[in-house]
Amino acid sequence: MFNVRSLGARVLPFVLAVPLLLPFAAAPASAAVPFPDVNPNRHAWAISSIEVMSEKGIVTGYPDGRFLPDQSISKAEWTTMVYRLFDKYRPNLYAYGSDKVEGYADVPPLHWAYQPITEIYDASFRIGGFGEDLHGDLAFRPDMRLNRLQLAQILGSLFRNRLLNAQLAPSDACSLVASLKDVPSKFLPDTEVYSEAQADGRYVASGYMNSEEAGSVYPTLFLGNGTGNCAYGDDELSNQQAKALASLQASGIMSADDAGYFRPLDAVSRAEAVTILDRIYLYLRGLGYTADYSSVELEEPSERDGSTGSGSGTAGTAVPPVSGGAAGGNASAGGGASVPPAVIGADGTGVISRNVLRKGEIETTVRPNGREYLQFDLESDWKVDLYVIVDGQIGFVRQEDLPMTIPVDGVTSVVFRTQQREKQVGAVDNVATLTTKLLDEMPAKGKKK
């Protein structure tokens, strides 16, 4: 069995979440969901989305073959899914001035999700996306388990507010939010009382949200006497929250259950996350916006082989039905020369080439399928190292130690993820090429020239 020390490896806690999202080689379109723990009855509402997202490499299972549909996701994991599916969407990468967020105290450059987080979240995500920590620094809290209210707040800022229904009147939003039994709302008669109500800890002195209280449910504030007479005030959190909750309910992307419970503090499960992401994609396509944000092509639910449809919302999902690329697409908001897509053949042999400085790290998985050895190599313009995750055991390989051959007899999967070691000042390109090959015999030893 593989010994992680054979790679001269060190175990790094911050990459433990990476196997959750690294894309396996795409399964044939006609394949059923390849996860034994996705129950065809309990998870019927999510099966179509799990299947299409796993086929496209947006999200995948664990090395032991399970998907863990009921396990919660972190903010970093959700962000990486968005980053992969919507591979043209990089608002903070191109933001400038007050719109640009320069970084977060808790997301260092070596964090596994540094690139997705820092390229997506511009200043428009100050509600739900980030806030200030106890030291007064901007904090993203990447490992925080994402709850449903926080996700709704983030979705309110996503895609230039295109998930929000601009035609939704304040009175309609008031009525919908007031009907939620577990998301409190307040109707305040004048601006003075309204202003005083904001002093409940939702903001720190600078005006940012308190990142330490990101799991709190603050009342949605309205000006007026009730649902028949209400308007938005100047509280950013209340307005974002009201518009997001009302719009997501109307579109069917994310909603309360039939009894009126939104479950704001419930963690977002992996099954919910891929279903919501799928529905966002289909909603944007219905409006004609998908091409603005993604080069990935997802089939309509009715066209998916073996699809059970979106299913009806349940208390467990609260995501009612909606009507009508992944890691290596060529199109990207980053521009630059196109590169071949990330493809490793079913036989474990292939080449992936990508401008990792512009398009993100190379991430892929090889399944040995009974072969004895796996040979791999990595070339790049500037130094790029490699994480090698063998059935959950994490190894780290410096580029100078490649090429390398490891025994894989009895191994289920080998996950590769590159990590740029250096970024040359002024450089706009760093093309890295990963090569893999499965063998039945140990190759002759040789040094890289």
VOPAGU-2260 file (C-alpha; in pm, 1 decimal, decimal comma):
REM VOPAGU-2260
SITE   aa  ch    i         X         Y         Z
SITE  MET   A    0       0,0       0,0       0,0
SITE  PHE   A    1     115,9     353,9     -70,5
SITE  ASN   A    2     328,1     517,2     195,8
SITE  VAL   A    3     291,0     892,8     206,3
SITE  ARG   A    4     646,5     927,2     336,8
SITE  SER   A    5     775,5     790,2       8,3
SITE  LEU   A    6     702,9    1133,5    -135,0
SITE  GLY   A    7     905,7    1308,6     128,8
SITE  ALA   A    8     565,9    1441,9     227,6
SITE  ARG   A    9     444,2    1659,4     505,0
SITE  VAL   A   10      80,4    1658,3     615,1
SITE  LEU   A   11     -66,8    2006,7     590,3
SITE  PRO   A   12    -395,7    2066,9     774,5
SITE  PHE   A   13    -511,9    2343,1     540,9
SITE  VAL   A   14    -535,0    2108,6     242,9
SITE  LEU   A   15    -745,2    1847,4     416,9
SITE  ALA   A   16   -1057,4    1994,1     259,4
SITE  VAL   A   17    -918,9    1979,3     -93,6
SITE  PRO   A   18   -1024,9    1619,8    -178,5
SITE  LEU   A   19   -1384,1    1728,9    -114,8
SITE  LEU   A   20   -1380,9    1939,6    -428,3
SITE  LEU   A   21   -1109,9    1811,1    -657,0
SITE  PRO   A   22   -1262,6    1691,7    -985,3
SITE  PHE   A   23   -1240,3    1327,8   -1076,9
SITE  ALA   A   24   -1225,8    1235,0   -1443,0
SITE  ALA   A   25   -1569,4    1288,0   -1589,0
SITE  ALA   A   26   -1797,5     987,5   -1595,0
SITE  PRO   A   27   -1986,7     893,9   -1911,7
SITE  ALA   A   28   -2302,1    1098,8   -1956,6
SITE  SER   A   29   -2520,6     792,4   -1923,7
SITE  ALA   A   30   -2372,8     682,4   -1592,3
SITE  ALA   A   31   -2583,6     680,5   -1277,2
SITE  VAL   A   32   -2468,3     875,0    -974,3
SITE  PRO   A   33   -2153,7     684,6    -870,8
SITE  PHE   A   34   -2197,0     738,7    -496,7
SITE  PRO   A   35   -2334,8     458,6    -278,9
SITE  ASP   A   36   -2443,9     696,8      -1,4
SITE  VAL   A   37   -2673,2     904,8    -226,0
SITE  ASN   A   38   -3009,4     749,6    -146,9
SITE  PRO   A   39   -3242,0     741,1    -451,2
SITE  ASN   A   40   -3542,7     810,9    -227,1
SITE  ARG   A   41   -3412,7    1047,0      37,9
SITE  HIS   A   42   -3197,5    1244,8    -205,7
SITE  ALA   A   43   -3422,3    1219,7    -511,3
SITE  TRP   A   44   -3452,0    1600,5    -523,4
SITE  ALA   A   45   -3072,4    1634,3    -559,7
SITE  ILE   A   46   -2970,4    1336,0    -774,2
SITE  SER   A   47   -2987,9    1517,1   -1108,1
SITE  SER   A   48   -2772,1    1802,3    -976,7
SITE  ILE   A   49   -2522,3    1572,2    -804,6
SITE  GLU   A   50   -2483,8    1374,3   -1124,3
SITE  VAL   A   51   -2431,0    1669,4   -1358,5
SITE  MET   A   52   -2199,7    1853,8   -1119,4
SITE  SER   A   53   -1985,4    1546,5   -1059,0
SITE  GLU   A   54   -1967,2    1476,2   -1432,3
SITE  LYS   A   55   -1844,8    1829,8   -1496,0
SITE  GLY   A   56   -1592,5    1816,5   -1213,6
SITE  ILE   A   57   -1750,6    2101,7   -1017,7
SITE  VAL   A   58   -1771,2    1885,1    -706,6
SITE  THR   A   59   -1686,6    1523,1    -639,0
SITE  GLY   A   60   -1682,5    1255,1    -377,9
SITE  TYR   A   61   -1422,1    1145,7    -128,3
SITE  PRO   A   62   -1141,5     899,5    -201,1
SITE  ASP   A   63   -1345,9     619,1     -41,1
SITE  GLY   A   64   -1617,1     663,6    -305,9
SITE  ARG   A   65   -1877,2     839,9     -91,4
SITE  PHE   A   66   -2035,4    1176,9    -169,9
SITE  LEU   A   67   -2152,0    1257,6     186,7
SITE  PRO   A   68   -2460,5    1448,7      64,3
SITE  ASP   A   69   -2569,0    1553,6     413,9
SITE  GLN   A   70   -2230,9    1687,3     523,0
SITE  SER   A   71   -2204,3    2064,9     558,3
SITE  ILE   A   72   -1980,8    2280,3     340,6
SITE  SER   A   73   -1754,5    2569,2     430,1
SITE  LYS   A   74   -1751,7    2912,9     274,7
SITE  ALA   A   75   -1426,1    2824,0      98,9
SITE  GLU   A   76   -1574,5    2506,0     -47,3
SITE  TRP   A   77   -1884,4    2687,0    -175,0
SITE  THR   A   78   -1667,0    2958,3    -327,3
SITE  THR   A   79   -1455,1    2702,8    -509,1
SITE  MET   A   80   -1765,1    2542,1    -658,2
SITE  VAL   A   81   -1883,3    2880,0    -785,9
SITE  TYR   A   82   -1533,9    2952,4    -918,7
SITE  ARG   A   83   -1530,8    2630,0   -1120,9
SITE  LEU   A   84   -1880,7    2642,6   -1261,2
SITE  PHE   A   85   -1877,3    3013,9   -1341,3
SITE  ASP   A   86   -1526,8    3026,2   -1482,7
SITE  LYS   A   87   -1566,9    3373,5   -1636,6
SITE  TYR   A   88   -1684,8    3535,2   -1314,5
SITE  ARG   A   89   -1397,1    3715,1   -1137,9
SITE  PRO   A   90   -1534,8    4049,4   -1008,3
SITE  ASN   A   91   -1263,6    4128,5    -753,4
SITE  LEU   A   92    -985,1    4035,4    -994,1
SITE  TYR   A   93   -1085,5    4329,1   -1213,6
SITE  ALA   A   94   -1217,5    4563,8    -946,4
SITE  TYR   A   95   -1030,0    4881,5    -859,1
SITE  GLY   A   96   -1051,6    5164,7    -609,8
SITE  SER   A   97   -1305,4    5125,0    -331,3
SITE  ASP   A   98   -1466,8    4829,3    -511,0
SITE  LYS   A   99   -1157,7    4610,6    -471,9
SITE  VAL   A  100   -1088,1    4403,3    -161,5
SITE  GLU   A  101    -712,2    4372,4    -121,6
SITE  GLY   A  102    -718,4    4064,1      98,2
SITE  TYR   A  103    -824,5    3900,2     422,8
SITE  ALA   A  104    -627,4    3844,4     740,0
SITE  ASP   A  105    -745,0    3482,0     759,0
SITE  VAL   A  106    -689,5    3385,2     391,9
SITE  PRO   A  107    -311,8    3376,0     336,2
SITE  PRO   A  108    -169,1    3309,7     -11,5
SITE  LEU   A  109    -100,2    2946,2      81,7
SITE  HIS   A  110    -463,6    2878,1     170,0
SITE  TRP   A  111    -598,1    2616,8     -73,2
SITE  ALA   A  112    -890,1    2843,1    -175,0
SITE  TYR   A  113    -694,3    3170,8    -183,0
SITE  GLN   A  114    -742,8    3227,7    -555,2
SITE  PRO   A  115   -1120,1    3167,3    -572,3
SITE  ILE   A  116   -1184,4    3378,5    -261,8
SITE  THR   A  117    -965,8    3672,4    -359,3
SITE  GLU   A  118   -1079,8    3679,0    -722,6
SITE  ILE   A  119   -1455,5    3665,3    -654,5
SITE  TYR   A  120   -1542,2    3868,9    -345,6
SITE  ASP   A  121   -1527,4    4241,6    -416,8
SITE  ALA   A  122   -1670,4    4514,1    -193,0
SITE  SER   A  123   -2028,1    4435,1    -298,9
SITE  PHE   A  124   -2014,0    4123,1     -80,5
SITE  ARG   A  125   -1975,4    4311,5     247,7
SITE  ILE   A  126   -2310,3    4164,7     360,3
SITE  GLY   A  127   -2265,6    3793,1     422,0
SITE  GLY   A  128   -1931,1    3767,8     245,9
SITE  PHE   A  129   -1686,4    3917,9     491,6
SITE  GLY   A  130   -1652,1    4149,6     790,5
SITE  GLU   A  131   -1410,3    4273,9    1053,1
SITE  ASP   A  132   -1250,8    4052,0    1315,0
SITE  LEU   A  133   -1173,3    4147,0    1673,5
SITE  HIS   A  134    -847,6    4310,9    1562,3
SITE  GLY   A  135   -1016,0    4536,2    1309,3
SITE  ASP   A  136    -888,9    4339,3    1008,2
SITE  LEU   A  137   -1104,4    4214,7     722,7
SITE  ALA   A  138   -1186,8    3847,2     777,1
SITE  PHE   A  139   -1352,1    3600,7     542,1
SITE  ARG   A  140   -1369,3    3303,2     780,4
SITE  PRO   A  141   -1309,1    3049,1     500,2
SITE  ASP   A  142   -1352,9    2740,8     718,8
SITE  MET   A  143   -1680,1    2853,8     873,3
SITE  ARG   A  144   -1966,8    2618,5     793,6
SITE  LEU   A  145   -2190,1    2813,8     559,1
SITE  ASN   A  146   -2544,8    2856,8     690,5
SITE  ARG   A  147   -2855,3    2910,9     479,2
SITE  LEU   A  148   -2912,5    3276,4     567,1
SITE  GLN   A  149   -2552,6    3365,1     500,1
SITE  LEU   A  150   -2569,3    3190,3     163,1
SITE  ALA   A  151   -2887,4    3382,8      76,9
SITE  GLN   A  152   -2710,6    3708,3     164,3
SITE  ILE   A  153   -2413,0    3616,3     -55,8
SITE  LEU   A  154   -2641,3    3519,5    -343,1
SITE  GLY   A  155   -2797,3    3864,4    -321,6
SITE  SER   A  156   -2467,8    4013,1    -443,0
SITE  LEU   A  157   -2379,2    3743,5    -691,4
SITE  PHE   A  158   -2369,0    3819,0   -1065,4
SITE  ARG   A  159   -2426,3    4194,3   -1033,1
SITE  ASN   A  160   -2749,5    4132,9    -840,9
SITE  ARG   A  161   -2895,7    3942,6   -1134,8
SITE  LEU   A  162   -3045,2    3685,1    -899,5
SITE  LEU   A  163   -3255,0    3960,3    -743,6
SITE  ASN   A  164   -3595,6    4037,6    -889,4
SITE  ALA   A  165   -3586,7    4408,2    -974,7
SITE  GLN   A  166   -3963,1    4408,0   -1027,4
SITE  LEU   A  167   -4034,5    4292,1    -673,3
SITE  ALA   A  168   -4208,1    4573,1    -483,3
SITE  PRO   A  169   -4104,4    4648,1    -122,2
SITE  SER   A  170   -4453,9    4554,0      -6,6
SITE  ASP   A  171   -4416,5    4209,5    -163,0
SITE  ALA   A  172   -4076,6    4159,8      -1,3
SITE  CYS   A  173   -4220,7    4275,9     331,3
SITE  SER   A  174   -4502,1    4023,7     311,9
SITE  LEU   A  175   -4276,2    3735,9     220,8
SITE  VAL   A  176   -4011,2    3805,5     485,8
SITE  ALA   A  177   -4275,6    3864,0     752,4
SITE  SER   A  178   -4424,3    3523,8     670,7
SITE  LEU   A  179   -4100,1    3345,9     762,6
SITE  LYS   A  180   -4141,2    3201,6    1108,9
SITE  ASP   A  181   -3770,6    3182,7    1193,4
SITE  VAL   A  182   -3632,5    3501,5    1031,4
SITE  PRO   A  183   -3753,1    3793,9    1245,1
SITE  SER   A  184   -3861,4    4125,9    1093,6
SITE  LYS   A  185   -3952,2    4460,8    1246,8
SITE  PHE   A  186   -4176,1    4738,9    1116,2
SITE  LEU   A  187   -4066,0    5076,3    1249,2
SITE  PRO   A  188   -4275,3    5394,2    1225,0
SITE  ASP   A  189   -4005,6    5654,6    1150,6
SITE  THR   A  190   -3639,7    5695,6    1052,4
SITE  GLU   A  191   -3526,5    5779,3    1406,1
SITE  VAL   A  192   -3657,1    5455,5    1554,2
SITE  TYR   A  193   -3533,3    5274,0    1244,6
SITE  SER   A  194   -3181,5    5410,6    1295,7
SITE  GLU   A  195   -3180,0    5313,6    1663,2
SITE  ALA   A  196   -3282,3    4957,7    1574,9
SITE  GLN   A  197   -2961,0    4911,6    1373,7
SITE  ALA   A  198   -2751,1    4948,8    1689,3
SITE  ASP   A  199   -2798,3    4584,4    1786,3
SITE  GLY   A  200   -2445,8    4461,7    1711,4
SITE  ARG   A  201   -2492,0    4392,8    1342,9
SITE  TYR   A  202   -2218,7    4642,7    1253,1
SITE  VAL   A  203   -1887,7    4738,2    1411,0
SITE  ALA   A  204   -1769,4    5099,7    1435,1
SITE  SER   A  205   -1626,8    5099,2    1081,4
SITE  GLY   A  206   -1962,3    5001,2     934,2
SITE  TYR   A  207   -1859,9    4646,9     839,8
SITE  MET   A  208   -2043,0    4341,7     966,4
SITE  ASN   A  209   -1896,1    4178,0    1275,7
SITE  SER   A  210   -1731,1    3864,3    1135,2
SITE  GLU   A  211   -1741,3    3697,9    1477,0
SITE  GLU   A  212   -2122,0    3721,9    1470,7
SITE  ALA   A  213   -2163,4    3594,7    1116,2
SITE  GLY   A  214   -2383,6    3315,1    1246,1
SITE  SER   A  215   -2638,8    3550,5    1399,7
SITE  VAL   A  216   -2987,0    3622,6    1266,6
SITE  TYR   A  217   -3052,3    3994,4    1281,9
SITE  PRO   A  218   -3408,2    4122,1    1230,2
SITE  THR   A  219   -3494,8    4256,6     887,9
SITE  LEU   A  220   -3594,6    4619,7     938,3
SITE  PHE   A  221   -3867,1    4795,1     739,3
SITE  LEU   A  222   -4010,8    5145,6     756,0
SITE  GLY   A  223   -4386,4    5134,1     806,0
SITE  ASN   A  224   -4664,5    4987,4    1015,5
SITE  GLY   A  225   -4699,5    4642,5     858,4
SITE  THR   A  226   -4697,8    4441,4     541,1
SITE  GLY   A  227   -4959,1    4663,1     380,1
SITE  ASN   A  228   -4757,2    4977,8     444,7
SITE  CYS   A  229   -4381,9    4930,5     433,9
SITE  ALA   A  230   -4071,0    5053,8     257,3
SITE  TYR   A  231   -3696,4    4996,9     259,0
SITE  GLY   A  232   -3487,1    5214,9     485,8
SITE  ASP   A  233   -3113,6    5278,4     474,4
SITE  ASP   A  234   -2999,0    4962,0     654,2
SITE  GLU   A  235   -2784,3    4768,2     408,6
SITE  LEU   A  236   -2822,1    4433,7     584,2
SITE  SER   A  237   -3202,2    4454,6     601,5
SITE  ASN   A  238   -3241,9    4556,0     238,1
SITE  GLN   A  239   -3003,7    4290,6     108,6
SITE  GLN   A  240   -3161,9    4024,0     325,4
SITE  ALA   A  241   -3518,8    4113,6     227,3
SITE  LYS   A  242   -3450,8    4133,6    -145,0
SITE  ALA   A  243   -3248,6    3810,7    -145,4
SITE  LEU   A  244   -3499,0    3605,7      54,6
SITE  ALA   A  245   -3791,8    3727,9    -153,8
SITE  SER   A  246   -3618,7    3686,6    -490,5
SITE  LEU   A  247   -3475,1    3341,7    -415,9
SITE  GLN   A  248   -3818,1    3225,2    -302,6
SITE  ALA   A  249   -3983,5    3363,7    -616,6
SITE  SER   A  250   -3727,0    3204,7    -849,7
SITE  GLY   A  251   -3733,0    2868,7    -671,3
SITE  ILE   A  252   -3355,8    2871,7    -622,1
SITE  MET   A  253   -3375,6    2865,8    -241,7
SITE  SER   A  254   -3679,7    2895,5     -20,4
SITE  ALA   A  255   -3861,6    2825,8     301,1
SITE  ASP   A  256   -4045,0    2497,7     345,9
SITE  ASP   A  257   -4420,9    2465,9     319,4
SITE  ALA   A  258   -4463,7    2548,8     688,1
SITE  GLY   A  259   -4279,6    2879,6     650,0
SITE  TYR   A  260   -3945,7    2784,8     806,6
SITE  PHE   A  261   -3633,1    2898,7     625,4
SITE  ARG   A  262   -3395,7    2737,4     877,8
SITE  PRO   A  263   -3149,6    3031,0     862,6
SITE  LEU   A  264   -2883,5    2883,0    1089,7
SITE  ASP   A  265   -2888,8    2533,8     938,8
SITE  ALA   A  266   -2563,3    2447,3     767,2
SITE  VAL   A  267   -2583,0    2413,3     389,9
SITE  SER   A  268   -2533,9    2047,5     298,2
SITE  ARG   A  269   -2334,6    1926,6       0,6
SITE  ALA   A  270   -2653,2    1802,8    -166,3
SITE  GLU   A  271   -2820,5    2140,3    -113,4
SITE  ALA   A  272   -2514,6    2326,8    -239,8
SITE  VAL   A  273   -2494,6    2147,0    -575,3
SITE  THR   A  274   -2872,0    2171,1    -621,4
SITE  ILE   A  275   -2876,9    2543,8    -552,6
SITE  LEU   A  276   -2577,1    2595,1    -780,0
SITE  ASP   A  277   -2746,1    2396,7   -1058,1
SITE  ARG   A  278   -3062,4    2604,4   -1024,9
SITE  ILE   A  279   -2868,4    2930,5   -1031,9
SITE  TYR   A  280   -2710,3    2820,0   -1360,3
SITE  LEU   A  281   -3046,7    2724,4   -1512,0
SITE  TYR   A  282   -3208,3    3046,8   -1389,1
SITE  LEU   A  283   -2934,3    3260,3   -1546,1
SITE  ARG   A  284   -2960,6    3065,0   -1869,0
SITE  GLY   A  285   -3334,9    3128,7   -1877,0
SITE  LEU   A  286   -3259,0    3501,4   -1860,4
SITE  GLY   A  287   -2990,9    3473,8   -2127,3
SITE  TYR   A  288   -2702,5    3557,3   -1890,4
SITE  THR   A  289   -2516,0    3227,1   -1856,6
SITE  ALA   A  290   -2262,4    3301,3   -2131,0
SITE  ASP   A  291   -2155,9    3613,4   -1940,8
SITE  TYR   A  292   -2028,3    3402,2   -1653,3
SITE  SER   A  293   -1956,9    3045,1   -1764,1
SITE  SER   A  294   -1811,5    2844,3   -2051,0
SITE  VAL   A  295   -1948,3    2524,3   -1894,5
SITE  GLU   A  296   -2245,1    2360,5   -2067,0
SITE  LEU   A  297   -2501,4    2192,1   -1840,3
SITE  GLU   A  298   -2788,7    1994,5   -1985,8
SITE  GLU   A  299   -3145,1    2086,2   -1905,4
SITE  PRO   A  300   -3288,8    1858,8   -1632,7
SITE  SER   A  301   -3525,6    1700,3   -1885,6
SITE  GLU   A  302   -3228,6    1604,2   -2106,0
SITE  ARG   A  303   -3025,3    1436,3   -1835,9
SITE  ASP   A  304   -3008,1    1060,0   -1855,2
SITE  GLY   A  305   -3190,0     896,9   -1567,4
SITE  SER   A  306   -3293,1    1232,1   -1426,3
SITE  THR   A  307   -3565,6    1222,5   -1166,0
SITE  GLY   A  308   -3630,3    1591,6   -1212,7
SITE  SER   A  309   -3584,9    1859,8    -954,8
SITE  GLY   A  310   -3822,3    1699,0    -712,7
SITE  SER   A  311   -4038,3    1886,9    -470,0
SITE  GLY   A  312   -3901,2    2079,4    -179,8
SITE  THR   A  313   -3903,7    1911,4     158,5
SITE  ALA   A  314   -3834,2    2028,9     507,0
SITE  GLY   A  315   -3489,4    1884,4     464,1
SITE  THR   A  316   -3403,1    2073,8     148,5
SITE  ALA   A  317   -3625,2    2379,5     127,3
SITE  VAL   A  318   -3528,9    2407,3    -236,9
SITE  PRO   A  319   -3851,6    2372,6    -440,1
SITE  PRO   A  320   -3847,5    2282,8    -809,1
SITE  VAL   A  321   -3742,6    2544,3   -1059,2
SITE  SER   A  322   -3860,6    2569,0   -1416,0
SITE  GLY   A  323   -3689,9    2639,4   -1672,1
SITE  GLY   A  324   -1654,5    2288,0   -1760,8
SITE  ALA   A  325   -1558,7    2263,5   -1517,1
SITE  ALA   A  326   -1209,4    2293,4   -1392,1
SITE  GLY   A  327   -1047,5    2337,1   -1726,4
SITE  GLY   A  328   -1254,4    2547,2   -1963,8
SITE  ASN   A  329   -1083,9    2756,4   -2228,6
SITE  ALA   A  330   -1282,4    3072,4   -2174,3
SITE  SER   A  331   -1200,6    3281,8   -1874,9
SITE  ALA   A  332   -1241,7    3634,1   -1761,4
SITE  GLY   A  333    -870,3    3621,1   -1702,1
SITE  GLY   A  334    -805,8    3639,9   -2075,0
SITE  GLY   A  335    -478,5    3529,3   -2220,9
SITE  ALA   A  336    -397,5    3242,9   -2451,0
SITE  SER   A  337    -630,0    2946,3   -2433,4
SITE  VAL   A  338    -489,0    2616,6   -2314,5
SITE  PRO   A  339    -604,6    2256,3   -2351,8
SITE  PRO   A  340    -876,2    2152,1   -2106,1
SITE  ALA   A  341    -799,5    1948,4   -1796,1
SITE  VAL   A  342    -841,1    1594,3   -1921,4
SITE  ILE   A  343    -688,7    1271,5   -1801,5
SITE  GLY   A  344    -802,9     966,1   -1993,2
SITE  ALA   A  345    -990,3     677,2   -1834,8
SITE  ASP   A  346    -667,0     477,6   -1862,8
SITE  GLY   A  347    -490,8     725,6   -1635,7
SITE  THR   A  348    -274,4     859,3   -1915,1
SITE  GLY   A  349    -294,5    1218,7   -2027,3
SITE  VAL   A  350    -161,8    1572,2   -2026,4
SITE  ILE   A  351    -313,9    1878,7   -1861,4
SITE  SER   A  352    -171,6    2218,9   -1953,1
SITE  ARG   A  353    -297,6    2540,6   -1798,5
SITE  ASN   A  354    -195,5    2897,6   -1735,1
SITE  VAL   A  355    -220,7    2858,1   -1357,5
SITE  LEU   A  356    -149,2    3224,5   -1293,1
SITE  ARG   A  357    -462,1    3326,7   -1482,7
SITE  LYS   A  358    -692,3    3026,1   -1478,4
SITE  GLY   A  359    -629,9    2858,3   -1142,9
SITE  GLU   A  360    -438,6    2554,6   -1027,4
SITE  ILE   A  361    -448,1    2221,0   -1206,5
SITE  GLU   A  362    -670,6    1975,2   -1020,4
SITE  THR   A  363    -748,9    1624,0   -1136,2
SITE  THR   A  364    -777,6    1262,6   -1025,0
SITE  VAL   A  365    -642,6     936,7   -1163,3
SITE  ARG   A  366    -799,9     600,2   -1082,2
SITE  PRO   A  367    -543,8     318,5   -1110,1
SITE  ASN   A  368    -805,2      46,1   -1172,9
SITE  GLY   A  369    -569,0    -236,8   -1087,1
SITE  ARG   A  370    -252,7    -101,1   -1250,6
SITE  GLU   A  371      74,3    -133,8   -1060,2
SITE  TYR   A  372     250,2     203,7   -1091,9
SITE  LEU   A  373     168,1     568,2   -1162,5
SITE  GLN   A  374     428,0     792,1   -1322,5
SITE  PHE   A  375     382,8    1168,8   -1320,0
SITE  ASP   A  376     575,7    1482,5   -1409,5
SITE  LEU   A  377     521,1    1858,0   -1395,9
SITE  GLU   A  378     675,9    2131,6   -1608,5
SITE  SER   A  379     612,3    2506,3   -1573,2
SITE  ASP   A  380     745,2    2850,3   -1658,2
SITE  TRP   A  381     782,8    2939,4   -1291,8
SITE  LYS   A  382     818,3    2689,9   -1006,3
SITE  VAL   A  383     502,0    2493,3    -928,2
SITE  ASP   A  384     485,3    2214,2    -670,1
SITE  LEU   A  385     238,6    1930,0    -636,6
SITE  TYR   A  386       8,6    1787,9    -371,7
SITE  VAL   A  387     -50,3    1416,3    -423,6
SITE  ILE   A  388    -341,6    1268,6    -228,1
SITE  VAL   A  389    -349,0     889,1    -236,4
SITE  ASP   A  390    -668,4     743,9     -90,9
SITE  GLY   A  391    -684,8    1036,1     149,0
SITE  GLN   A  392    -315,4    1043,2     244,5
SITE  ILE   A  393    -163,9    1379,2     154,6
SITE  GLY   A  394     185,9    1406,0      11,2
SITE  PHE   A  395     381,3    1710,7    -105,2
SITE  VAL   A  396     630,8    1692,4    -392,0
SITE  ARG   A  397     867,7    1969,2    -493,1
SITE  GLN   A  398     903,7    2018,6    -865,5
SITE  GLU   A  399    1275,4    1942,3    -843,5
SITE  ASP   A  400    1192,7    1586,8    -731,1
SITE  LEU   A  401     996,1    1507,9   -1046,5
SITE  PRO   A  402     940,1    1296,8   -1250,2
SITE  MET   A  403     825,6    1040,1    -995,7
SITE  THR   A  404     677,5     692,0    -999,9
SITE  ILE   A  405     471,5     556,8    -710,0
SITE  PRO   A  406     318,1     210,5    -650,4
SITE  VAL   A  407     -62,3     218,0    -677,6
SITE  ASP   A  408    -158,7    -148,2    -650,0
SITE  GLY   A  409    -476,9    -154,0    -440,1
SITE  VAL   A  410    -517,1     224,6    -454,9
SITE  THR   A  411    -860,8     364,0    -543,8
SITE  SER   A  412    -769,1     716,4    -647,5
SITE  VAL   A  413    -476,1     956,4    -673,9
SITE  VAL   A  414    -562,8    1326,2    -659,8
SITE  PHE   A  415    -323,5    1588,3    -797,0
SITE  ARG   A  416    -333,2    1957,4    -714,4
SITE  THR   A  417     -66,8    2207,3    -818,4
SITE  GLN   A  418      48,8    2497,1    -601,2
SITE  GLN   A  419     249,0    2789,2    -738,4
SITE  ARG   A  420     562,2    2833,4    -533,0
SITE  GLU   A  421     662,4    3171,6    -667,0
SITE  LYS   A  422     500,4    3447,5    -867,7
SITE  GLN   A  423     750,2    3650,8   -1063,2
SITE  VAL   A  424     690,2    4025,0   -1022,0
SITE  GLY   A  425     506,5    4150,0   -1328,1
SITE  ALA   A  426     441,7    3802,2   -1466,2
SITE  VAL   A  427     103,1    3746,6   -1627,3
SITE  ASP   A  428     156,6    3389,2   -1742,8
SITE  ASN   A  429     270,5    3066,0   -1583,5
SITE  VAL   A  430     182,6    2767,6   -1799,7
SITE  ALA   A  431     212,7    2440,2   -1608,5
SITE  THR   A  432     186,2    2096,8   -1769,2
SITE  LEU   A  433     102,7    1784,2   -1569,3
SITE  THR   A  434     165,5    1446,3   -1732,9
SITE  THR   A  435      46,9    1112,9   -1592,6
SITE  LYS   A  436      83,7     754,1   -1704,9
SITE  LEU   A  437     -24,6     423,0   -1550,7
SITE  LEU   A  438     218,7     132,9   -1587,3
SITE  ASP   A  439     231,8    -236,9   -1512,2
SITE  GLU   A  440     608,0    -236,5   -1450,7
SITE  MET   A  441     844,7       1,5   -1275,7
SITE  PRO   A  442    1015,7     214,0   -1543,9
SITE  ALA   A  443    1391,5     241,3   -1570,8
SITE  LYS   A  444    1534,0     505,0   -1341,4
SITE  GLY   A  445    1637,5     832,7   -1493,6
SITE  LYS   A  446    1697,0    1189,5   -1395,3
SITE  LYS   A  447    1513,8    1488,5   -1538,5
SITE  LYS   A  448    1748,6    1678,5   -1763,8
